[in-house]
Amino acid sequence: MPQPITSLPLPEGLGEPAHAIRRGVLRLLHGCGFAAVAELPLGSGRRADLAALGPTGEIWIVEIKSCVADYRADRKWHEYRMHCDRLLFAVAPDFPIECLPADAGLIVADAYGGELVYPGTLRRLAAATRKAMLIRLARAAASRLALQNDPSLGDPDLR
């Protein structure tokens, strides 16, 4: 039986609408057998809102957009494609989805759950990149778990 998802603290700058979307996406991913890490630092120096590892080893990055202005102001999401098999956007139910790129996946979510509207284009990672991402995901998850057990360990974000 899957473990319940605990609430993550709000990262600096993450407003309540984005937090609600993240919570719903985490519930959806968990229900689909994915293990997700929030705010995962990437090798490029960027930080993914959510990076998720699926039951078959597929890696997804989910970019959360709480409003159109947030989407239009943020063009760094293009760089996330080189770190995942699928790039998806997660938005609230009232978000105008026609402004999102057609080849990216779409999740519509609120604080109670989410729906995978479409998965987007699959672009398989190169083996070396996949290995690097798997190590990054595992180390971040293990480090954060260790920090919960002993807060004196310091910053859990391993780069």
N, C-alpha and C positions, 0 to 999 in steps of 0.2 A: 504494500500500500504506500503511495507517495507521501512524503512528509509535507506538512502544511508550509505554505510560503509565508515567511515572516515579513513584516513591513520593513522596507529599507529607509534609512534616514534620507531626508531631502538633501541632495548635494547642493552646494552653494550655487545659486542662480537658477535652480530648478523650481519653477512655480507649481502651484497646486494643480492646474490643468495637466501639465506634463507629468506630474507625479501620479495622477489618476490614470492617465494613459499607460504609463509604465507598469503600474500595478495590474491593470487588465491584460496587458501583453504578457507579463510574467505568468499570469494564471493560464492564459491560452497556451503559451509555449510549454509550460509544465504539463498541461493536459495532453499535449501532443508528443510528450516524451523528450522534450528538449531540456537541457540544463543551461541556464543563462547566467551571465555575469554582467552586472550593471557597471557603467562607467569604466570600461576596460581600456587601459592605455594600449595603443597600437605601436608597432615598430616604426611607423611614419611620424610618430610624435602626436598624432591625433588621439582622440578618446571616443570610443564607440559608446553610444547610449546604452545599447544592449548587444552583447555578443553571445550567440547561442550555439550549442553543439547538439545536433540531432542524434537519434538512435542509430543511424547508418553512418555517422561521421561527417555529415554535411554541416558546414559552418554558415550561419546566418548572422548578418549585422542588421539590427533594427534601429533606424533613426526615428526618433520621436519628434513630431512637429505639433505644437499645441495651437498654432494659428498660421495663417497665410504669411503674415509679416515675418514670423520666425523662419518659415521656409524660404522666402525670397531673400532674406538677409544672410542666409547661411549657404554658402556654395562649397564648403569643405567636404560635404558628403560624397562628392565624386571620388575622393581619395579612398573612401572605405571599400570600394569595389575590389581593390587589389588585396584585401584581407579576408574575403568571404566568397562562398559559392553563390550566395544570393544576398542581395541588398533589398531590404524592405523598409517602407515607411509605415509608421504607426500614427494614426490621427484619431481625433474625436469624431463621433458620428455626424456632427454638423460641418466638418471640414470639406471645402469644395475640392474633391479629389481630381477634377479635371486638370488642375495645375501641376500635378505630380507627374514625374517621368513615366512613360508607358512601360518601360522595360523593368522597372523596379516593382517589387511586390507591394502589397497593401494589406495592412491590418487596421481594422476599425475597432477602437477599444474605449472603454470607460473604466471607472474604478472597480467594476464588478466582473469584468471579463472582456474578451475580445473575439473577433471573428477574422479568420484569414480569408480575405476577399479573393485574392489571387497571389500566388507565390512569386511571381516575377521570373525573369530570365535566369536560368542556371548557367553559371560560368565556373566550371571546375577549377579549383586552385591548383597550381603546380605543386608537386610533392614536397618540395623544400618549404614553400610558403605554408602549406597545410601543416607540416610538422612544427614550424615556428609558431603558428597560431594555436595548435593543440597544446604546446608547451606553455605559451602565454596564458591561455585559458586555465589550464590546470594549476599553474603556479599562483595565479591571482586568486582562484577559488580556495586553494589550500592555505595560502597566506592569510586571506580574510577569515577563514575558519579558525586558524591558529590565533589570530588577533582577538577573536571573540573569547577564546579561552584564556588568553593572557594579554591584556591591553598594553603591557609594558614592552611588547615586541616592536612597536613603532608602526611606521607607514607600511600598509599592506600592498601598495601598488608597486609591483616589480616591473621594471622596464627592460 
